[in-house]
Structures are given as C-alpha cells and as structure tokens.
Amino acid sequence: VAAQNCRKRKLNAILNLEEDVCNLQTQKESLKKEHSQCSRSISQMKQKLNNLYHDIFSRLRDDQGRPVNPCQYVIHCSSDGSVFIIPKHLVKSEQKRK
C-alpha cells in the first residue's frame, strides 16, 4: 500500500509538472508575440521620430537664412518641455563632464 501511494504521488507530481510545462510554453508564446509587437511599435516610433527630426531641420534657418546642418546640431528637449537646438560639440563636452 505504501509503494502504491508512493507511485500515485509520483504520477501526480509528473502530471502536475507536465501541466506546468504546457502553461509555461503557452506563456512563452504569448510573451514572444508581445515582444514582437513591442519591437514593431518601437521601430515605428523610431521612424516617426526620425521623420520629425528631418522635418524640423528642413525648416530651420540660421541668422543668414541658410538651412541648419543636422550633422552639426542636435535637438534637445528639457524636462520643462522646452526644445533647444544645440551644437553637437557642446553636447559631447557636456556628456564628458557628467
């Protein structure tokens, strides 16, 4: 009887583990889909941001009316919502100090 009870407990443990494996596989597939959706969403946001960045720089002009070179400047947004166009060399030196 003790051996029979032991085998029954072992079989129940195996069945529970198999159920856990199935649940984890289902969860894994769900997380893969969510990851894929998030990756697509991030790519779309990056593309929109890139388009906005190019649109902004296409409209900017310096004091002489010449287009601002996007290779020399970056757009900086502060925590209070202000937006600045900053020369890249100033941003790099600022990052080095931090």
Phi, psi and omega in degrees: 000318179298318180295321180295317178296321178297315178297321180295316178297318180297316178297318177296320179297317179297316179297319178296319179294321177297321178294319178298318179298315178299316180296319180292324177295320177296316179296320179299314179298319179297317179292326176297317179297316180297318178298317180298317179296319179295320179297317177297318180297318179296318179298318179296318179295320177298319180295317178296319179295319178297317178298318179296318179302312180293323179296316180298311182292334178290338181264342183283144177226149176277188183298333180268004178086007179274151178298144178280133181281115181293345177284341184255349184229157174230156176265128180239129177251125180272170183293338179272004177096357179288146179240132181232150171255117187239138174300140183300324182296330176287324180292318181295318179291326177295318180293325179295322180292325180288000000 
